[in-house]
Amino acid sequence: MKFPGQRKSKHYFPTHARDPLVNQMKQTPKLYRPIVVGVGQTIVDIEARVDDEFLEKYNLSKGHSLVVEESQADALYCELVERELITHQYPGDTIGNTLHNYSVLADSKSVLLGVMSRNIEVGSFAYRYLCRTSSRMNLNHLQMVEGSIGRCYTLISDDGERTFAINEGHMNKLRPDSVPEEVFDKASALIVSSYLMRGKPEDPMPQAVARAIEIAKSKNVPVVLTLGTKWVIEGNAEWWQEYIKDNISIVAMNEEESEALTGEKDPLLAADKVLDWVDLVLCTSGPVGLYMAGYTEESVKRETELPLLPGNIAEFNKYEFSRAMRKKDCAKPLKVYSHIGPYLGGPLEIKNTNGAGDAALSALLHDMAANSHHHMNVPNSSKHDQQYLTYSSLSQICKYANRVSYEVLTQHSPRLSRALPEREDSLEEAYWDR
C-alpha cells in the first residue's frame, strides 16, 4: 500500500499538459490604464461639539472663521481628543476629494502630489487622512515635511452655531522639484484648484502648480481647474480670467464661483462666457441641477432626442447628444450645452453639501479616463473618428455626474465610501421618461 501523501507529480495537478489558452493569455499585452494626477493641499476636517466656555478658552470668536497658529491648533486637538468631543474626522481638500471619488468610481489609479508629515502617530489626524483615502490613490509621491499637515476645525455650539478654526500647517510647502515628470506619462488629466494660489508669499506651492501644468501641457494632458470657492475669485476676476486663458483646458465651478468669475448670475450664460477661454465647462447649481458646455465638430454633431429647454440661450440643449472635443481639434467648432435637474429631485435629507461639486467633477474625470483607455486599447474603433475629449455625450455625463453628487449629499463625508451599484434602473433611459 502506497503512503497517501505520495504522488507521481510534485504538483497536485500535472503541469506538462497545460491548456494552450493559458499560454495565449500570457502573450496578451497589458491593457493601457490611464491615471488622473492632482496637486492638492493635504488637510483634515475635524468636527466637534463644544460649549461657549471652550471657545472662550482658546479666544475663538463664535460664528467666525479664524486662522490659528500651530501651537494653538495642537493644544486644541489634544483637548478635543482627551475630552472625546470629536464627532467626525475626515480628509478634506477639493483635489483630494475628487481624486478619491474618481478612484472609487473607476476602480483605477490616481496620483496625489502634495505633502505629508514625516512622523505619523496612530490615531492622529494625519493617520486618519491616510486611513480614509482610497487605496487606489497613489500617495508614494507625497513630499515629506517636518511638521503637521493642514487642519480645519468645525466647532459646533449647543445652539448650532459653527465656528471655524483653520491651521494650514505645512500643506502649502510642496516644492517644484517634488513634481515628478514620469507620473504624467499615462495621465488623462491634471487637476488643480484655486486654493493652491492662496497662501503666504514665501510658500512654494504656486511654483509647484506651474511646474505640474508645464509638464502636463508638454504631454498634451488636459488641465482641469476647480474654482473651489468664490472668496478666492472675488476682487481678482481679471487675473483669474487671464490665468484660465493661458493654462486651463476644463473649468469646474458652482453658480457663486461662476458669477464671481464672469459677472453672470445665470449659470448657463456664465458657462458660455467661460467657454470662450477653455474647451469644456462643468457648472453645478445646487437645487437647479448642473450645466455643461463644450465644443464639438460641426460635421459630427448629434441632435438630442429629449425636449428642447428654454433659457437665455434659445434651445441650448439641441446638440447635447454630442461628444466634447478640444476647440483646436475642430475644423468647424460648434458650441454645445446640456442641463439636468437634481437626481430624483434631490435627497430627502441633505447631510452635507460639501463635496457635491467635487463628486460631479470626479464623474467627468472618469469619463475622460474611459476615453483615453478605449482610445489606446482600441485605436481603430469608430468611437475615435475624431479627437474627442470625452467618451460619452454631454447629456450622459450630466446624468452620471448628477447621480454621483446625489450619493455624496446623502452622507456626512465628502468622500464616497463605495462605488455606485453596477445595475440601477434609475440610470436607464426609461427612468428619465417617467
C-alpha positions in Angstrom: 0.0 0.0 0.0 1.3 3.4 -1.0 1.6 6.2 1.5 -1.3 8.5 0.9 1.0 11.6 0.6 3.0 10.2 -2.3 2.2 11.1 -5.9 3.9 10.8 -9.2 4.0 14.6 -9.9 5.3 17.1 -7.4 2.4 19.3 -8.5 -1.0 18.4 -7.3 -2.3 19.0 -10.9 0.0 17.8 -13.7 1.7 20.8 -15.4 3.1 19.0 -18.5 -0.1 19.4 -20.5 -1.3 22.9 -19.8 -4.3 24.3 -21.6 -2.9 26.1 -24.7 -5.2 29.0 -23.9 -3.2 29.7 -20.8 -0.1 30.3 -22.9 -2.1 32.6 -25.2 -3.3 34.6 -22.3 0.2 35.2 -21.2 1.2 36.6 -24.5 -1.7 39.2 -24.4 -0.2 42.6 -23.9 -1.2 44.5 -20.8 -4.0 47.0 -21.2 -3.2 50.7 -21.1 -4.6 52.1 -17.8 -4.7 55.9 -17.6 -4.4 57.8 -14.3 -5.6 61.1 -13.1 -3.0 63.4 -11.4 -3.8 66.1 -8.9 -1.9 68.8 -7.0 -3.6 69.3 -3.6 -3.4 70.6 -0.1 -3.4 67.8 2.5 -5.9 68.9 5.1 -8.2 67.1 7.6 -11.7 68.4 8.6 -12.2 67.9 12.3 -15.8 68.3 13.6 -16.5 68.6 17.3 -19.3 69.6 19.7 -18.2 72.3 22.2 -19.6 74.8 24.6 -19.1 78.5 24.7 -16.6 78.2 27.6 -14.4 76.1 25.3 -14.4 78.8 22.6 -13.5 81.5 25.1 -10.6 79.4 26.4 -9.0 79.4 23.0 -10.0 83.0 22.1 -12.2 81.9 19.3 -14.9 84.3 18.1 -18.2 82.4 17.9 -19.6 82.0 14.4 -16.5 83.3 12.6 -13.7 81.7 10.6 -10.3 82.2 12.1 -6.7 81.3 11.4 -4.9 79.8 14.4 -1.2 79.2 15.0 0.2 75.6 15.0 0.8 75.6 18.8 -2.8 76.6 19.4 -4.1 74.1 16.9 -2.1 71.3 18.6 -3.5 72.3 22.1 -7.0 72.4 20.6 -6.7 69.0 19.1 -5.3 67.4 22.3 -8.1 68.7 24.4 -10.8 67.6 21.9 -9.3 64.1 21.9 -8.9 64.0 25.7 -12.5 65.1 26.3 -13.8 62.9 23.4 -15.6 65.8 21.8 -14.7 64.9 18.2 -17.6 63.6 16.2 -16.0 63.3 12.7 -12.5 63.4 11.3 -12.2 63.0 7.5 -9.8 64.1 4.8 -10.6 67.4 3.1 -9.4 69.5 0.2 -11.3 69.6 -3.1 -8.4 67.9 -5.1 -8.1 65.0 -2.6 -11.9 64.5 -2.5 -12.1 64.5 -6.3 -9.2 62.0 -6.8 -10.5 59.7 -4.1 -14.0 59.7 -5.6 -12.5 59.1 -9.1 -10.5 56.1 -7.8 -13.6 54.7 -6.1 -15.9 55.1 -9.1 -13.4 54.0 -11.7 -11.5 51.4 -9.5 -8.5 53.0 -11.1 -5.3 54.7 -10.0 -4.9 58.4 -9.3 -1.8 60.2 -8.1 -1.9 62.9 -5.4 1.0 65.4 -5.3 1.2 67.2 -2.0 2.9 66.9 1.4 2.6 64.5 4.4 4.0 64.6 7.9 7.2 62.6 8.3 6.2 61.2 11.7 2.7 60.0 12.0 1.2 58.7 15.2 -1.5 56.0 15.1 -4.9 57.7 15.7 -3.7 61.2 14.8 -5.4 63.4 12.2 -2.6 62.7 9.6 -3.2 59.0 10.3 -7.0 59.5 9.7 -6.2 61.2 6.4 -4.3 58.1 5.2 -6.8 55.6 6.5 -9.8 57.3 4.9 -8.2 57.7 1.5 -8.8 55.2 -1.3 -6.2 52.5 -1.6 -6.3 53.1 -5.3 -4.9 56.6 -4.8 -1.1 56.6 -5.2 0.4 58.5 -2.3 4.0 57.4 -3.0 5.0 60.8 -4.4 3.9 62.9 -1.4 6.7 65.2 -0.2 7.7 64.6 3.4 7.6 67.6 5.8 8.9 68.2 9.3 5.6 69.2 10.8 1.8 68.8 10.6 -0.5 68.9 7.6 -3.4 71.3 7.5 -6.4 71.2 9.9 -9.8 72.8 9.7 -11.8 72.6 13.0 -15.6 72.9 12.8 -16.7 73.7 16.3 -20.4 73.3 16.8 -22.0 75.0 19.8 -25.1 73.8 21.6 -27.2 76.4 19.7 -26.0 75.0 16.4 -23.7 77.9 15.6 -20.5 76.9 13.7 -17.0 78.3 14.5 -14.1 77.6 12.2 -10.5 77.4 13.3 -8.0 76.8 10.4 -4.3 76.0 10.6 -2.6 75.4 7.3 0.4 73.7 8.8 2.8 72.7 6.0 0.2 71.9 3.4 1.5 74.7 1.0 5.1 73.6 1.2 5.1 71.4 -1.9 8.3 72.3 -3.9 8.5 72.2 -7.8 11.2 69.6 -7.6 8.7 67.3 -5.9 6.6 67.1 -9.0 7.8 64.0 -10.9 7.5 64.1 -14.7 7.0 60.4 -15.1 3.6 60.3 -13.5 2.2 62.3 -16.4 3.1 59.7 -19.0 -0.2 57.9 -18.6 -2.3 60.8 -17.3 -5.7 61.5 -18.8 -6.0 64.8 -16.8 -4.2 67.1 -14.3 -6.5 68.7 -11.7 -5.6 71.8 -9.7 -7.7 74.2 -7.6 -7.8 78.0 -7.0 -7.0 77.3 -3.3 -3.4 76.5 -4.4 -2.7 80.1 -5.3 -3.7 81.4 -1.9 -1.2 81.3 0.9 1.9 83.1 2.2 4.2 84.8 -0.3 7.1 82.5 0.6 5.1 79.3 0.0 6.4 77.3 -2.9 3.0 75.8 -3.8 2.2 78.2 -6.8 5.6 77.3 -8.4 4.9 73.6 -7.9 1.5 74.1 -9.6 3.2 76.0 -12.5 5.6 73.1 -12.9 2.8 70.5 -13.0 0.9 72.5 -15.6 4.1 72.9 -17.7 4.7 69.2 -17.8 1.0 68.4 -18.5 0.9 70.8 -21.4 4.1 69.4 -22.9 2.5 65.9 -22.9 -0.9 67.2 -24.2 -2.7 66.3 -20.9 -5.8 68.4 -20.3 -5.5 70.7 -17.3 -8.7 70.9 -15.1 -9.2 73.8 -12.7 -11.8 73.6 -9.9 -12.6 77.1 -8.6 -13.2 75.9 -5.1 -14.7 79.0 -3.5 -16.0 82.4 -4.7 -13.8 84.1 -2.0 -10.6 83.4 -3.9 -12.1 84.7 -7.2 -13.9 87.9 -5.9 -12.0 91.0 -6.5 -9.4 89.2 -8.6 -11.6 88.1 -11.5 -9.5 89.6 -14.3 -6.3 87.9 -13.1 -8.1 84.6 -13.0 -9.6 85.1 -16.5 -6.1 85.6 -17.9 -4.8 82.6 -15.9 -7.5 80.4 -17.3 -6.9 81.5 -20.9 -3.2 80.7 -20.6 -3.2 77.5 -18.6 -6.5 75.7 -18.3 -8.5 73.3 -20.6 -11.5 72.5 -18.4 -13.2 74.5 -15.6 -15.4 73.1 -12.8 -17.4 75.6 -10.7 -20.6 76.3 -8.9 -23.1 79.2 -9.6 -21.5 81.5 -7.0 -18.0 81.0 -8.3 -19.2 81.4 -11.9 -20.8 84.8 -11.0 -17.6 85.9 -9.3 -15.5 85.0 -12.3 -17.8 86.2 -15.1 -20.3 88.6 -13.5 -23.2 86.5 -14.9 -25.8 85.3 -12.5 -27.3 82.8 -14.9 -25.1 79.6 -14.7 -25.8 78.9 -18.4 -24.6 82.3 -19.5 -21.6 82.1 -17.2 -20.6 78.7 -18.6 -21.0 80.1 -22.1 -18.6 83.0 -21.2 -16.0 80.7 -19.7 -16.2 78.5 -22.8 -14.5 81.4 -24.7 -11.4 80.7 -22.7 -11.4 76.9 -22.3 -12.6 73.7 -24.1 -15.1 72.3 -21.5 -17.1 73.7 -18.6 -19.0 72.0 -15.7 -21.2 74.2 -13.6 -23.1 72.9 -10.6 -26.1 75.0 -9.4 -27.5 73.3 -6.3 -31.2 72.7 -6.5 -31.2 73.8 -10.1 -29.0 70.9 -11.1 -26.0 71.2 -13.3 -24.9 72.6 -16.7 -22.2 71.5 -19.1 -20.8 73.5 -22.0 -18.2 72.4 -24.6 -17.3 72.2 -28.3 -17.8 69.6 -30.9 -17.0 69.3 -34.7 -19.9 70.6 -36.8 -19.9 67.5 -39.0 -20.3 65.0 -36.1 -22.9 66.9 -34.0 -25.8 64.8 -32.7 -29.2 66.3 -32.1 -31.0 65.5 -28.8 -34.0 63.2 -28.6 -35.0 64.9 -25.3 -37.3 68.0 -25.1 -35.6 71.3 -26.0 -35.1 73.5 -23.0 -35.9 77.2 -22.7 -33.2 79.6 -21.4 -31.2 82.7 -22.1 -29.7 80.7 -25.0 -32.6 79.5 -27.0 -32.9 75.7 -27.3 -29.4 75.5 -25.8 -29.5 71.7 -25.4 -30.3 70.9 -29.1 -26.9 69.1 -29.6 -26.4 67.7 -26.1 -26.0 64.2 -27.5 -22.7 65.3 -29.0 -19.3 64.4 -27.5 -16.9 67.1 -26.3 -13.8 68.0 -28.2 -11.0 70.5 -27.8 -11.6 73.6 -29.8 -8.3 73.4 -31.6 -9.2 69.9 -32.8 -12.4 71.1 -34.5 -12.3 72.2 -38.2 -15.7 74.0 -37.6 -16.2 74.3 -33.8 -19.8 74.3 -32.6 -20.8 75.2 -29.0 -22.9 72.5 -27.3 -24.7 72.7 -23.9 -26.6 70.3 -21.6 -28.5 70.6 -18.4 -30.1 68.2 -15.9 -32.2 68.7 -12.8 -31.2 67.1 -9.4 -31.3 63.3 -9.4 -34.7 62.1 -8.0 -35.4 65.7 -7.2 -32.6 65.6 -4.7 -32.3 63.5 -1.5 -35.0 63.8 1.2 -32.3 64.8 3.7 -29.1 66.5 2.7 -26.4 65.7 5.3 -23.6 67.7 3.8 -23.3 69.9 0.7 -19.6 69.9 1.0 -18.1 67.8 -1.8 -21.1 67.5 -4.1 -19.3 69.6 -6.8 -16.1 67.5 -6.4 -18.2 64.4 -6.9 -19.6 65.7 -10.1 -16.1 66.5 -11.4 -14.9 63.0 -10.5 -17.6 61.6 -12.7 -16.4 63.8 -15.6 -12.8 62.7 -15.0 -13.9 59.1 -15.0 -15.5 59.6 -18.5 -12.3 61.3 -19.8 -10.2 58.4 -18.5 -12.5 55.9 -20.1 -12.0 57.7 -23.4 -8.2 57.6 -23.0 -8.4 53.9 -22.0 -10.5 53.0 -25.1 -8.5 55.1 -27.5 -5.2 53.5 -26.5 -6.6 49.9 -26.4 -9.0 50.0 -29.4 -7.5 52.8 -31.6 -9.3 51.7 -34.7 -12.8 51.9 -33.1 -15.3 54.2 -34.8 -15.6 55.9 -31.3 -12.3 57.7 -32.3 -13.1 59.0 -35.7 -12.3 62.5 -34.1 -10.0 63.6 -31.4 -12.7 63.5 -28.7 -12.1 64.7 -25.1 -14.8 62.5 -23.5 -16.1 59.0 -24.1 -19.8 59.9 -23.6 -22.1 62.7 -24.7 -22.6 65.8 -22.6 -26.1 64.5 -21.8 -24.8 61.2 -20.5 -22.0 62.8 -18.4 -24.6 65.1 -16.8 -26.6 62.1 -15.8 -23.6 60.4 -14.3 -22.3 63.5 -12.5 -25.8 64.2 -11.1 -26.0 60.6 -9.7 -22.6 60.8 -8.1 -23.4 64.2 -6.5 -26.6 62.7 -5.0 -24.6 59.9 -3.4 -22.3 62.4 -1.6 -25.2 64.6 -0.5 -26.8 61.6 1.4 -23.7 61.0 3.5 -21.7 63.1 6.0 -18.3 62.8 4.4 -17.4 64.4 1.1 -15.7 61.2 0.1 -17.6 58.2 -1.3 -17.3 55.1 0.8 -18.3 52.8 -2.1 -18.9 53.0 -5.9 -22.3 53.2 -7.4 -24.3 49.9 -7.9 -23.5 48.2 -11.1 -27.1 47.8 -12.1 -29.5 50.6 -11.3 -32.8 51.0 -13.0 -33.0 54.7 -12.3 -29.9 55.3 -14.5 -31.6 53.8 -17.5 -33.2 55.9 -20.2 -36.6 54.7 -19.1 -36.3 56.4 -15.7 -35.9 59.9 -17.2 -39.1 59.4 -19.3 -41.2 58.6 -16.3 
